[in-house]
Amino acid sequence: MKIVFTTKGNSWESMMDPRFGRSEMFLVYDDEADILEEVSNSETEAMQHGVGMQTSKKMINLKADVVITGNGAGGNALGILRNTGIKLYMGAGDMSVRETYDAFKNGNLKAQY
C-alpha cells in the first residue's frame, strides 16, 4: 500500500502540513517495500485556483492508496479522490509523520469520506 503524507519536511520526524493542496511536500511510504520517498509540491505555490484538483491528480500519478493530511481536502479535490478510490484521512495536523503513521495503523485518524 502507498500512503502519502502532507508534510513540511522529508523524514519520519518532520511535522505534518495541515494543508492538502498547498502542502510544502509529500512523503510517499510504500509499506510493502519499506521505502520512503519525498515529492515536492512547489508547483502549487504560484497557482491561484485549482490547487486541490491539481494535487488530487498528483496523488493519482503517485499511485496513492491512502492520503493523510491535517485539515482534509475541498469538495472538488475530494470528488477526484473518491472517484479514483484513494482514501483520505485527516486530523494529523499537529503530529510528526511517524506519529501520524502510528495513528493511522491504530485506527485513530478520521476518514474524510
C-alpha positions, -999 to 999 in steps of 0.1 A, spaced: 0 0 0 12 35 -8 5 61 18 10 98 10 16 122 39 13 160 35 44 173 53 67 202 60 99 181 57 115 150 43 117 125 72 97 105 96 104 132 122 90 160 100 58 177 111 27 172 91 14 200 69 -22 205 78 -29 217 42 -37 193 14 -34 213 -19 -7 237 -7 13 213 13 50 220 12 58 185 1 47 149 2 63 118 17 52 86 0 56 55 20 54 21 3 48 -1 33 53 -33 13 88 -23 1 95 -2 32 106 28 10 100 64 20 102 89 -10 99 127 -9 80 145 -36 79 183 -40 47 203 -43 64 236 -52 44 240 -85 13 249 -65 29 280 -49 21 302 -79 -14 288 -86 -43 309 -76 -71 284 -83 -75 247 -88 -47 237 -63 -67 209 -47 -77 194 -80 -41 196 -92 -29 179 -61 -55 152 -64 -43 144 -98 -7 142 -84 -20 116 -59 -33 96 -89 1 98 -106 18 87 -74 -5 57 -73 -15 65 -38 -39 42 -19 -42 65 11 -36 102 16 -32 116 52 -34 153 59 -43 177 86 -75 196 76 -88 175 47 -95 184 11 -120 207 -5 -150 194 -24 -136 192 -59 -104 176 -48 -123 151 -26 -145 142 -55 -115 133 -76 -100 112 -48 -133 95 -41 -138 86 -78 -104 70 -81 -107 50 -48 -80 69 -29 -89 71 7 -83 104 26 -77 106 63 -74 138 83 -67 151 118 -29 148 117 -20 185 117 -1 185 150 18 153 146 51 141 131 49 118 101 59 89 123 31 97 149 7 100 120 16 67 106 12 51 140 -22 68 145 -33 56 111 -22 20 117 -41 21 151 -73 35 135 -71 68 153 -75 91 123 -108 103 108 -116 93 72 -129 123 53 -153 101 33 
